[in-house]
Amino acid sequence: MLERKIIATARVPDGEELQLVSHGRDFMIVFQRNELMSTRMQYSEEQLAEQTMDRLGGNEPRMLIGGYGMGFTLRAALARMGPKGEAVVAELVPEIVEWARGPMAELTGDCLEDPRLDLKLCDVAALIDDAVDGTCEPFDAILLDVDNGPDGIVREENNRLYSRTGLARARDAMKPDGVLAIWSAAPDPAFRKRLKDVRFDVEERFFRARPNNKGPRHTIWFARKPRQAR
């Protein structure tokens, strides 16, 4: 039996320790006993980008992705994005990018060198605030996969993103008809209602973690900003 090995650790700002774990040729990022992501289960994270692109139409959006993780969502977005598209990625933990360039370099490929990528080591909430305040251009889409869902288990401050106030800020950071896509390890009826409360048109979809329709079932909410909204 293959042994799991902790090959690197990092501390989440104002939070606890993340571990990069190897298991044969696979990697996992683990928080406490929660496997946040794994190279064995990537399909739903890819669908976060694929399904958002389907809903946007066109192939040159300005897209905000929080956070990088193992890059599955970013690479899926870049694969569909035209030369004038832009993927702004907010990653709070610098070591995650170091792991992408180091132990997981084969998985990462050249996506971190892509000219359409604007990688920022910061809280995604700060970039949402910038778009609301007019410091930067608004987004066509915002994709959030910064926790295990709309409960800040990795970092308490993530709860701000999923509050009514945080969701309203995300709405105001997007262009009319923009799409806010949020990944979760499990359904959450109360969160779906919260999205509707801040005037999103909400679609809830379920995807398996693996493309062969196996593995855990994950939830993605696609919340569209109505054209008449600010």
N, C-alpha and C positions, 0 to 999 in steps of 0.2 A: 504494500500500500504506500502511495506517495505521501510524503510528509509535508505538512504546511510549514512554511518558514516565514518569519517576519523579517523582511529585508530592509525596511525603512520605516520611520515614524515621523509624524509632523503634528504640531498642535494647532487646532483651530483657534483663531483669535477670540478671546473671551470664552473659550470652550475647552473641550477635552482632546484626547489624543486620537489621531487617525493612524492606522497601520497599513502599510503596503505589504501584502502577503503573497508569496508565490506558492503554487501547487502544481508541480510539474511544469508544463508550458503555460499554465494559466496564471493570471494575477487577480487579486481581489483587493479592494479598499474597504477596510473594516473599521467600524466605530463601535466601541464596547463589544457586544456580541452580534451587532447588526452588520451584515454584508451589504454595504451601500451600493456597490457595483462590482461587476466581474466580467472578465473576458469571455466567460462561458454563457453570459446572459446579457445580450446587448440589443436585441431586436426592438424592444419597446422604446429604448432611448433613441434608436435610429428613427423610429416612427414619429417621435416627437418632432423631428425636423421634416421628414417626408410628408406627413399629413398636414403640417403647417404650410409647406410649400404648395401642396394641392389646393388648400383653401385660399391662398393668396392669389393664385394665378400669376402668370409671368414668372420670370426667373432672375430678376435683379432687385430683390428687396434689400432694404436696410434692416438687418435683423440683430436683435440683442439676445445673446445666450448666456444664461447664468446657471451653473458655472461650467468649467471645462471637464472635470471628472476624468474619464478615460478617452474623451474626444469623440465618442460615438456619434453624438448629436451634431457636433461641428462637422465631422467628415461627411455625414449624410447630407447636411445642408450645402456644403461646398460642392458635392457631387451633382447637385441639382441647380446650383447657382450660376448665372451667367457672369461674364467678365466684369460687368459694372455693378454686380451685387456687393454687399458689404456684410460681413459677419463680425460683430463686436462681441467679444467674449470677456465676461467678468469672472475672474477666478480669485477667490479670497486667500487661498493657501498657496504661497509661492512654491512650496515643496512638491505640490501636485504637478506643476509644470516641469520641475526638475526631474520628477519620476518619468514624465512623458518623454523627456529628452534622453534619459538615462536607461534604467532597467526596461522600460517599455518602448524604446526607440523603434523597434521593429513594428510594433502595433501603430505607433504614431505616424510613421512614414514622414512625408514632407508637409503635413497639413499646417504645422506651426510656422512654416516659411511662406505660406500662400499669401500673395499680395492682397487678396480680398479680406484677409483676417486682420482685425485690430484687437490684439490681446491686451487686456488691462488687468493688473493685479490690484483688485479693489472689490468692494462690496457692490453687487449688482444694484442694490437700492440707490447708491450714489449716482449711477448712470441714469436710472429712471428719474431721479430728482433733477439731473441736469437737463434732460429732455423736457420735463415739465416747466422748468424755469427758463427755457430758451437758451441755455448754455450750449446745447448741441441740437442737431436736427432730430425731429421725432422719428420713431421707428415704425416700420410696416408690421413688425411682429416682435413679440417678446416671448422667449422660451425659458421656462424656469425649471431647473432640476438641481436645486441647491440643498435639498434635504430628502428625507424619506417620504415626503408628502407635505400637506399643509399643516404640519405640526413641527415646531422647531426642536427636534430631538438632538440634532447635531450642534445647533447653536440657537440659543434662546432668541437672539435678535432676529432670526429668520421669521419669527411669528409676525413681525411688522409687515413683511411682504404679503402675508396671507390674510391680514386683517382687512376690514372694510376700507380703512384709510389707505392701506398699502395697495389694495386692488384698484381703488379709485385713482391713485397716483399712476399705476401702470396703464390704466385706461387713458389718462390724460397725456401720457408719454408717447402715445401712438397716434398715427394718422387715422382719420375716419376709415372705417372698414378694416382696421388693423386686427390682428389676431394675437391674443394672449394664450399661450399653451403651457399647461402645468402638468408635470409628471408626478405620479404618486404610487406608492407601493400598494395602496388599498383604496377602495371607494370612501367617500365622505359626503353623505347627503347634506350635512350642515354647511360644508364648504361650497357645494354646488349652489345652495340657496344664497350664500354670501355673494357669489359671483353675480347672480341675478339681481340681488339687492342694489348693486352698484351699476346697474343698467347694461350688463353684458347679455348678449344672446349666447346661450350656453349649449354646447354639445358635449356629451360624455361618451368616451369610447374606451374599450378594453382591449389590451394586447398581451399576448403571452411574452415571456422573457426571451423565448427562442423562436426562430423562424419556422420550426417544424411543429408549431402549435403546442409546444410543451413548456414546462417550467411555470413559475408563478404567473398569475394574471395581474397585470398592472393597469392602472387607470390614467387616462390623459383627458383633461378638460380643455376644450377649444372654445375660448370665450371671444366672441367677435364684438368689436366696438361699433355700435350703430353709426350710420353715416351722419345722422343729425346730432350725435353727441359732440362735445367739444373736441 
